[in-house]
């Protein structure tokens, strides 16, 4: 580039356009330094003098090395000069030294000056003191990684250090230990003496934890009255490592049992329950370690509190079973191990109007796995997404198959959609693809959502629901009453139906509160022009009560237990047209 601020022009120069260079530079807020091609300083501005403490006559003719702090090594400057040679510019953070000797951080920008022949004629550097910014960054980092009350690392930093300890243990073949510590009966102290006293106790606990561990170990506050201690560099032999970890835990337990002096010199005797788990390198994930330590803590509390418990083999057996289930679940779709069962759904005259299809898992050569065992696992692992797509596909295939039967072609089919599946960015496209693949009528597909799905990202939920409603797909709110939906809240969502959770139906004949809730839900459905389905109906009394108060659809053991879908379809063959072709007929599919 053409050089208009020519360092060779002297300290008081005028450029080609008649501008006084010194005047311009002295009115620039950032510090400016110009050198010649040999890096000798030829000009500085007033901001430079204020920032560094040097007067012009003390700095001119010197090189910028006079400002070096010594904090950057040769490699730093090598990269800087490589960038200048390749790009004619460099910028970054650097530590420099003022005339007083004070070292400070600055943001530095260096540009190469070239003459008309493209030869280097000098360099211009602009920089500013970023001490306040660095301090602010430090404050933000402290808030992000440290507990503001106790100044201990918080859970986020604990997880980071636990990951580092796992990697270090793998390299050094050493064991580590994670201790979860819970203050016994802390809530009683908080409730009786106040949160100020409770905070005082937490601060004292933090101090004692730090005093009992090595500098290389970590004491952290997880939240509330729960703390964690991460111990590294234990013995390579597991038994010896366990003995060491137990010794540390006992030391902590005894230290925390010493009386704490509260307000007005009052002594308070505090105890703690401690759960311990060992790890060897990366043999266990961070999540697994936290769960194991939590299980051990729970066992310590079960033992009467003020106790130490290790994660034992029985606990490990439970986790191993869970791991086997998850491994099997990952192959269940490919092995065609999922089956659908159906449970009848009737109207107020006990006429069959449909059924609810329930997902079951039958691993090859094993017993049927209860939905309560595998559905939560599928949710946690994310496998619920492909499983949910399979169920959706089966629903659309069933709709198309029923199209060929004049008695069934008016029935609706509802699919219970998990929150995780619904939140997939392409969920709307997935539904459309399933409908198109089988040529199913969208107007006969009903998607069942739970209340928990409605509490987050409301606009996104409404957008997807409306997009599918435009196609004809309809929606049902499942397990209503167990969440937080209200009349005003529900008005935002395009539902057609409410399904009352079975927990409210079970005791309506003996519990006035449940009966009142049922009546309120039915009234709410009526006010929103929604049909209401009661689940879990088992007695004539429940059925009569629900009919009396306006419920229109029912299901439960009173009308039939779940049976294989093929058996249910065979049962439909034995029903009359009048029994099947009901205008509000709904058949539901759900997980569980």
Secondary structure in CASP SS format (residue, H / E / C, confidence):
PFRMAT SS
TARGET T0000
AUTHOR 0000-0000-0000
METHOD secondary structure of the structure
MODEL  1
X C 1.00
X C 1.00
X C 1.00
X C 1.00
X C 1.00
X C 1.00
X H 1.00
X H 1.00
X H 1.00
X C 1.00
X C 1.00
X C 1.00
X C 1.00
X E 1.00
X C 1.00
X C 1.00
X C 1.00
X C 1.00
X C 1.00
X E 1.00
X H 1.00
X H 1.00
X H 1.00
X H 1.00
X H 1.00
X H 1.00
X C 1.00
X C 1.00
X C 1.00
X C 1.00
X E 1.00
X E 1.00
X E 1.00
X E 1.00
X E 1.00
X E 1.00
X C 1.00
X C 1.00
X C 1.00
X E 1.00
X E 1.00
X E 1.00
X E 1.00
X E 1.00
X C 1.00
X H 1.00
X H 1.00
X H 1.00
X H 1.00
X H 1.00
X H 1.00
X H 1.00
X C 1.00
X C 1.00
X C 1.00
X H 1.00
X H 1.00
X H 1.00
X H 1.00
X C 1.00
X C 1.00
X C 1.00
X E 1.00
X H 1.00
X H 1.00
X H 1.00
X H 1.00
X E 1.00
X C 1.00
X C 1.00
X C 1.00
X C 1.00
X C 1.00
X H 1.00
X H 1.00
X H 1.00
X H 1.00
X H 1.00
X H 1.00
X H 1.00
X H 1.00
X H 1.00
X H 1.00
X H 1.00
X H 1.00
X H 1.00
X H 1.00
X C 1.00
X E 1.00
X E 1.00
X E 1.00
X E 1.00
X E 1.00
X E 1.00
X E 1.00
X E 1.00
X E 1.00
X C 1.00
X C 1.00
X C 1.00
X C 1.00
X C 1.00
X E 1.00
X E 1.00
X E 1.00
X E 1.00
X E 1.00
X E 1.00
X E 1.00
X E 1.00
X E 1.00
X E 1.00
X E 1.00
X E 1.00
X C 1.00
X C 1.00
X C 1.00
X C 1.00
X C 1.00
X E 1.00
X E 1.00
X E 1.00
X E 1.00
X E 1.00
X E 1.00
X E 1.00
X E 1.00
X E 1.00
X E 1.00
X C 1.00
X H 1.00
X H 1.00
X H 1.00
X H 1.00
X H 1.00
X H 1.00
X H 1.00
X H 1.00
X H 1.00
X H 1.00
X H 1.00
X H 1.00
X H 1.00
X H 1.00
X H 1.00
X E 1.00
X C 1.00
X C 1.00
X C 1.00
X C 1.00
X C 1.00
X C 1.00
X E 1.00
X C 1.00
X H 1.00
X H 1.00
X H 1.00
X H 1.00
X H 1.00
X H 1.00
X H 1.00
X H 1.00
X H 1.00
X H 1.00
X H 1.00
X H 1.00
X H 1.00
X H 1.00
X H 1.00
X H 1.00
X H 1.00
X H 1.00
X C 1.00
X C 1.00
X E 1.00
X E 1.00
X E 1.00
X E 1.00
X E 1.00
X E 1.00
X E 1.00
X E 1.00
X E 1.00
X C 1.00
X C 1.00
X H 1.00
X H 1.00
X H 1.00
X H 1.00
X H 1.00
X H 1.00
X H 1.00
X H 1.00
X C 1.00
X H 1.00
X H 1.00
X H 1.00
X H 1.00
X H 1.00
X H 1.00
X H 1.00
X H 1.00
X H 1.00
X H 1.00
X H 1.00
X H 1.00
X H 1.00
X H 1.00
X H 1.00
X H 1.00
X H 1.00
X H 1.00
X C 1.00
X C 1.00
X C 1.00
X C 1.00
X C 1.00
X E 1.00
X E 1.00
X E 1.00
X E 1.00
X E 1.00
X E 1.00
X C 1.00
X C 1.00
X E 1.00
X E 1.00
X E 1.00
X E 1.00
X E 1.00
X E 1.00
X E 1.00
X E 1.00
X E 1.00
X C 1.00
X C 1.00
X C 1.00
X H 1.00
X H 1.00
X H 1.00
X H 1.00
X H 1.00
X H 1.00
X H 1.00
X H 1.00
X H 1.00
X H 1.00
X H 1.00
X H 1.00
X H 1.00
X H 1.00
X H 1.00
X H 1.00
X H 1.00
X H 1.00
X H 1.00
X H 1.00
X C 1.00
X C 1.00
X E 1.00
X E 1.00
X C 1.00
X H 1.00
X H 1.00
X H 1.00
X C 1.00
X E 1.00
X E 1.00
X C 1.00
X C 1.00
X C 1.00
X E 1.00
X E 1.00
X E 1.00
X E 1.00
X E 1.00
X E 1.00
X E 1.00
X E 1.00
X E 1.00
X C 1.00
X C 1.00
X C 1.00
X C 1.00
X C 1.00
X H 1.00
X H 1.00
X H 1.00
X H 1.00
X H 1.00
X H 1.00
X H 1.00
X H 1.00
X H 1.00
X H 1.00
X H 1.00
X H 1.00
X H 1.00
X H 1.00
X H 1.00
X H 1.00
X H 1.00
X C 1.00
X C 1.00
X C 1.00
X C 1.00
X C 1.00
X E 1.00
X E 1.00
X E 1.00
X C 1.00
X C 1.00
X H 1.00
X H 1.00
X H 1.00
X H 1.00
X H 1.00
X H 1.00
X H 1.00
X H 1.00
X H 1.00
X H 1.00
X H 1.00
X H 1.00
X H 1.00
X H 1.00
X H 1.00
X H 1.00
X H 1.00
X H 1.00
X H 1.00
X H 1.00
X C 1.00
X C 1.00
X C 1.00
X C 1.00
X C 1.00
X E 1.00
X E 1.00
X E 1.00
X E 1.00
X E 1.00
X E 1.00
X E 1.00
X E 1.00
X E 1.00
X E 1.00
X C 1.00
X C 1.00
X C 1.00
X C 1.00
X E 1.00
X E 1.00
X E 1.00
X E 1.00
X E 1.00
X E 1.00
X E 1.00
X E 1.00
X E 1.00
X E 1.00
X E 1.00
X C 1.00
X C 1.00
X C 1.00
X C 1.00
X C 1.00
X E 1.00
X E 1.00
X C 1.00
X H 1.00
X H 1.00
X H 1.00
X H 1.00
X H 1.00
X H 1.00
X H 1.00
X H 1.00
X H 1.00
X H 1.00
X H 1.00
X C 1.00
X C 1.00
X H 1.00
X H 1.00
X H 1.00
X H 1.00
X H 1.00
X H 1.00
X H 1.00
X H 1.00
X H 1.00
X H 1.00
X H 1.00
X H 1.00
X H 1.00
X H 1.00
X H 1.00
X H 1.00
X H 1.00
X H 1.00
X H 1.00
X C 1.00
X C 1.00
X C 1.00
X C 1.00
X C 1.00
X C 1.00
X C 1.00
X C 1.00
X C 1.00
X E 1.00
X E 1.00
X E 1.00
X E 1.00
X E 1.00
X C 1.00
X C 1.00
X H 1.00
X H 1.00
X H 1.00
X H 1.00
X C 1.00
X C 1.00
X C 1.00
X C 1.00
X H 1.00
X H 1.00
X H 1.00
X H 1.00
X H 1.00
X H 1.00
X H 1.00
X H 1.00
X H 1.00
X H 1.00
X H 1.00
X H 1.00
X C 1.00
X C 1.00
X C 1.00
X H 1.00
X H 1.00
X H 1.00
X E 1.00
X E 1.00
X E 1.00
X E 1.00
X E 1.00
X E 1.00
X H 1.00
X H 1.00
X H 1.00
X H 1.00
X H 1.00
X C 1.00
X C 1.00
X H 1.00
X H 1.00
X H 1.00
X H 1.00
X H 1.00
X H 1.00
X H 1.00
X H 1.00
X H 1.00
X H 1.00
X H 1.00
X H 1.00
X C 1.00
X C 1.00
X C 1.00
X C 1.00
X E 1.00
X E 1.00
X E 1.00
X E 1.00
X E 1.00
X E 1.00
X E 1.00
X C 1.00
X C 1.00
X C 1.00
X C 1.00
X C 1.00
X C 1.00
X H 1.00
X H 1.00
X H 1.00
X H 1.00
X C 1.00
X C 1.00
X C 1.00
X C 1.00
X C 1.00
X C 1.00
X E 1.00
X E 1.00
X E 1.00
X E 1.00
X C 1.00
X H 1.00
X H 1.00
X H 1.00
X H 1.00
X C 1.00
X C 1.00
X C 1.00
X C 1.00
X C 1.00
X C 1.00
X H 1.00
X H 1.00
X H 1.00
X H 1.00
X H 1.00
X H 1.00
X H 1.00
X H 1.00
X H 1.00
X H 1.00
X H 1.00
X H 1.00
X H 1.00
X H 1.00
X H 1.00
X H 1.00
X C 1.00
X C 1.00
X C 1.00
X E 1.00
X E 1.00
X E 1.00
X E 1.00
X C 1.00
X C 1.00
X C 1.00
X C 1.00
X C 1.00
X H 1.00
X H 1.00
X H 1.00
X H 1.00
X H 1.00
X H 1.00
X H 1.00
X H 1.00
X H 1.00
X C 1.00
X C 1.00
X C 1.00
X C 1.00
X E 1.00
X E 1.00
X E 1.00
X C 1.00
X C 1.00
X C 1.00
X C 1.00
X C 1.00
X C 1.00
X C 1.00
X E 1.00
X E 1.00
X H 1.00
X H 1.00
X H 1.00
X H 1.00
X H 1.00
X H 1.00
X H 1.00
X H 1.00
X H 1.00
X C 1.00
X C 1.00
X C 1.00
X H 1.00
X H 1.00
X H 1.00
X H 1.00
X C 1.00
X C 1.00
X C 1.00
X C 1.00
X C 1.00
X E 1.00
X E 1.00
X E 1.00
X E 1.00
X E 1.00
X C 1.00
X C 1.00
END
